[in-house]
Amino acid sequence: MNDYAPPRWAEFWLERLLEARDRETVTGDVREEYAESMLPRFGRLRASLWYLRQCLSFARRCALEGGPMGKLLIFNSIVTMLCSCWLAVMELLLRHPGFAVRTAEAMAIATICLATLLARMLHVKERSERRLWPAALVLIWIGGSSFIRNARAAHFEGYVFVISIVLVLQGLLMLGALGHNRERSQTFVGA
């Protein structure tokens, strides 16, 4: 049976993406399709890629649930994470005075955004999501203080302005969307 099983790590993530009521049936259906149809027809590598694609389709469905604020939170988390990673790389390359602190801030921001994405997509409990509220306050503080420092600086930098506004928005969205009951789709969308 193990020779016909999909990669364990992919099955693990699929189980985490699904709600408890869907885990057994959906995982079983996708596993059966993998073993009986995809593996004999395409071989292990292409069948595993098919299985991964199925997992990603459930991740997308999870990301799109939760109403407009939940969707905006997902989008903003991705944008903020990418921007903070870019900022960290640029700080490491340019090494202006104080780069170590700014790099650490950027990596902390990226970590908070990644935790937010995982919390939303892996269906963590409402109570666990609330643990991210202090992180939301940290984002608001970093964004607000960056905005104020930039406004007082002799040389105003537009990208710092944009990033600081996005950080404050990210924090506010987290406070508004995390830890509240989300409407979940009651119908199963087939793999």
C-alpha positions as CSV (number, residue, x, y, z in Angstrom):
1,M,0.0,0.0,0.0
2,N,2.9,2.4,0.7
3,D,4.1,2.1,-2.9
4,Y,0.8,3.5,-4.0
5,A,0.6,6.3,-1.4
6,P,1.1,9.9,-2.3
7,P,4.0,11.8,-0.7
8,R,3.4,11.8,3.1
9,W,4.3,15.5,3.5
10,A,1.8,16.5,0.8
11,E,-0.9,14.4,2.4
12,F,-0.1,15.9,5.8
13,W,-0.6,19.5,4.4
14,L,-3.8,18.4,2.6
15,E,-5.2,17.2,5.9
16,R,-4.3,20.5,7.5
17,L,-5.9,22.5,4.8
18,L,-9.2,20.7,5.2
19,E,-11.7,21.2,7.9
20,A,-12.2,18.3,10.3
21,R,-15.5,17.2,8.8
22,D,-13.9,16.9,5.3
23,R,-10.5,15.4,6.1
24,E,-11.2,11.7,5.9
25,T,-13.5,11.7,2.9
26,V,-11.5,14.3,0.7
27,T,-8.1,12.8,1.6
28,G,-9.4,9.3,0.9
29,D,-10.9,10.4,-2.5
30,V,-7.7,12.2,-3.6
31,R,-5.5,9.4,-2.4
32,E,-7.7,6.8,-4.3
33,E,-7.5,8.9,-7.5
34,Y,-3.8,9.2,-7.1
35,A,-3.3,5.4,-6.6
36,E,-5.8,4.1,-9.1
37,S,-5.6,6.5,-11.9
38,M,-2.7,9.0,-11.8
39,L,0.1,6.7,-10.6
40,P,-0.4,4.0,-13.2
41,R,-1.0,6.4,-16.0
42,F,1.8,9.0,-15.3
43,G,4.3,7.5,-13.0
44,R,5.4,8.6,-9.5
45,L,6.8,12.1,-10.3
46,R,3.9,13.4,-12.4
47,A,1.3,11.7,-10.2
48,S,2.9,13.4,-7.2
49,L,2.8,16.8,-9.0
50,W,-0.8,16.2,-9.7
51,Y,-1.4,15.5,-6.0
52,L,0.4,18.7,-5.1
53,R,-1.8,20.6,-7.5
54,Q,-4.8,19.2,-5.7
55,C,-3.4,20.3,-2.4
56,L,-2.8,23.8,-3.8
57,S,-6.4,24.0,-5.1
58,F,-7.6,23.5,-1.5
59,A,-5.2,26.1,-0.3
60,R,-6.6,28.6,-2.8
61,R,-10.2,27.7,-1.7
62,C,-9.2,28.3,2.0
63,A,-7.6,31.6,1.1
64,L,-10.8,32.8,-0.7
65,E,-13.1,32.0,2.2
66,G,-13.8,34.4,4.9
67,G,-15.5,37.3,3.2
68,P,-14.0,40.5,1.8
69,M,-11.9,41.3,4.9
70,G,-10.5,37.8,5.0
71,K,-9.6,38.0,1.3
72,L,-8.0,41.4,1.8
73,L,-6.0,40.1,4.8
74,I,-4.6,37.2,2.7
75,F,-3.7,39.5,-0.2
76,N,-2.2,42.1,2.1
77,S,-0.2,39.5,4.0
78,I,1.3,38.2,0.8
79,V,2.2,41.8,-0.4
80,T,3.6,42.8,3.0
81,M,5.6,39.6,3.3
82,L,7.2,40.1,-0.2
83,C,7.9,43.8,0.5
84,S,9.5,43.0,3.8
85,C,11.7,40.3,2.3
86,W,12.7,42.7,-0.4
87,L,13.6,45.3,2.2
88,A,15.6,42.8,4.2
89,V,17.6,41.8,1.2
90,M,18.2,45.4,0.1
91,E,19.3,46.3,3.7
92,L,21.8,43.4,3.7
93,L,23.2,44.4,0.3
94,L,23.4,48.2,0.9
95,R,24.5,48.0,4.6
96,H,23.6,51.6,5.5
97,P,24.1,52.6,9.2
98,G,21.5,50.8,11.3
99,F,20.9,48.1,8.7
100,A,20.9,45.3,11.3
101,V,17.9,46.7,13.1
102,R,16.0,47.4,9.9
103,T,16.8,43.9,8.6
104,A,15.6,42.3,11.9
105,E,12.4,44.4,11.7
106,A,11.8,43.3,8.1
107,M,12.3,39.7,9.0
108,A,9.9,40.0,12.0
109,I,7.3,41.5,9.7
110,A,7.7,38.7,7.1
111,T,7.4,36.1,9.9
112,I,4.2,37.7,11.2
113,C,2.7,37.8,7.7
114,L,3.7,34.1,7.2
115,A,2.1,33.2,10.5
116,T,-1.1,35.0,9.5
117,L,-1.3,33.2,6.2
118,L,-0.7,29.9,7.8
119,A,-3.3,30.6,10.5
120,R,-5.9,31.5,7.9
121,M,-5.2,28.7,5.5
122,L,-4.7,25.8,8.0
123,H,-7.9,26.4,9.8
124,V,-6.4,27.1,13.2
125,K,-8.9,27.6,16.0
126,E,-10.4,31.0,16.7
127,R,-8.6,31.1,20.0
128,S,-5.2,30.4,18.4
129,E,-5.7,33.1,15.8
130,R,-6.2,35.6,18.7
131,R,-2.6,35.0,19.7
132,L,-1.6,36.9,16.6
133,W,-3.2,40.1,17.9
134,P,0.0,41.3,19.7
135,A,1.8,40.7,16.4
136,A,-0.8,43.0,14.8
137,L,-0.1,45.7,17.3
138,V,3.6,45.3,16.6
139,L,2.9,45.9,12.9
140,I,0.9,49.0,13.6
141,W,3.7,50.3,15.9
142,I,6.4,49.6,13.3
143,G,4.3,51.1,10.5
144,G,3.3,54.2,12.5
145,S,6.8,54.9,13.9
146,S,8.3,54.4,10.4
147,F,5.7,56.9,9.0
148,I,6.5,59.5,11.7
149,R,10.3,59.0,11.3
150,N,10.0,59.4,7.5
151,A,7.8,62.5,7.8
152,R,10.4,64.1,10.1
153,A,13.4,63.2,8.1
154,A,15.2,65.7,5.9
155,H,14.8,63.4,2.9
156,F,11.3,62.0,2.5
157,E,11.3,58.5,0.9
158,G,8.2,57.4,-0.9
159,Y,8.7,53.7,-0.6
160,V,9.0,54.0,3.2
161,F,5.7,55.9,3.2
162,V,4.0,53.1,1.2
163,I,5.4,50.3,3.3
164,S,4.5,52.1,6.6
165,I,0.9,52.5,5.4
166,V,0.7,48.9,4.3
167,L,2.0,47.8,7.7
168,V,-0.6,49.7,9.5
169,L,-3.3,48.4,7.2
170,Q,-2.0,44.8,7.7
171,G,-2.2,45.3,11.5
172,L,-5.7,46.7,11.4
173,L,-6.9,43.9,9.1
174,M,-5.4,41.3,11.5
175,L,-7.2,42.9,14.4
176,G,-10.4,42.9,12.5
177,A,-10.3,39.5,10.8
178,L,-8.3,37.2,13.1
179,G,-10.1,35.4,15.9
180,H,-13.6,35.9,14.7
181,N,-15.9,33.2,13.4
182,R,-15.5,32.7,9.7
183,E,-18.3,31.4,7.5
184,R,-17.1,28.2,6.0
185,S,-18.4,26.7,2.8
186,Q,-20.7,23.8,3.6
187,T,-20.4,22.3,0.2
188,F,-17.5,20.2,-0.9
189,V,-15.8,21.4,-4.1
190,G,-14.4,18.3,-5.8
191,A,-10.7,17.8,-6.5
